[in-house]
Amino acid sequence: MTDPAPHIKLEPSWKRALLPEFSKPYFQQLKQFLLEEKKAGYTIYPPGNLIFHAFNRTPFEQVKVVIIGQDPYHGPGQAHGLCFSVPAGVTPPPSLRNVFAELQRDVGIQMPSHGNLEKWADQGVLLLNAILTVRARQAASHRGKGWEQFTDAAIQALNDQQQGIVFLLWGRYAQEKGRIIDPQRHHVLKAAHPSPLARNAFNGCRHFSQTNALLQAQGKTPIDWQI
């Protein structure tokens, strides 16, 4: 099949899995929307070369765990294409600090000095936002433009073609998106969102130790959560 999106820099195994999406009308409309945003002078996060960073950092066949976020951070320098993650040198946002606090309680990691989760991605943790871009300083500004359909297709491909993935669904939004997942083929762990707005309901979920137990039961290498 001819590549319908030769200019999209996407890791080859993911590009094969998602190839049909690039020629669908919604994706063409999404591309046009992003072009119009740029022409209008809006700053878009993350930078263009990092929009598909989650896919490029964690190839399709290597996915062992999936964490689903909503849309990228909309402050300067925060978003780099991995949900919940920020580049080293950027102060970890409150939700990420709560994730680290639960990790400390659950598996005893030392509190990290930065918020870059690329080490997780390199071990097979797909850090997938449902929406892959955002207008600067305007949360959810790219909602309903087509990214949700694209990331649904990514989750569907993992659901259908892989087995035994551990999906961590934090909060109502992630749990609704997770309806695609077949619990007979995969493991689904649900908890409140780690946002402070959830009033500490995320605390004590123990998803990190549970994830490693599920991976080890399948003969897979557990995740080293320390970053």
SULBELJO-V160071 format. One record per run of one state. SS is the DSSP state (H for helix, E for strand, - for the rest). FROM is the first residue (numbers start at 1). TO is the last residue. Records with the same first field share a line. If there is no record, write none. Layout:
BEGIN
SS=FROM-TO ; FROM-TO
END
This chain:
BEGIN
-=1-11 ; 24-24 ; 40-43 ; 46-47 ; 51-52 ; 58-59 ; 63-64 ; 70-93 ; 108-117 ; 123-124 ; 130-133 ; 136-137 ; 139-146 ; 162-165 ; 171-171 ; 181-186 ; 192-195 ; 199-206 ; 218-227
H=12-23 ; 25-39 ; 48-50 ; 53-57 ; 60-62 ; 94-107 ; 118-122 ; 147-161 ; 172-180 ; 196-198 ; 207-217
E=44-45 ; 65-69 ; 125-129 ; 134-135 ; 138-138 ; 166-170 ; 187-191
END
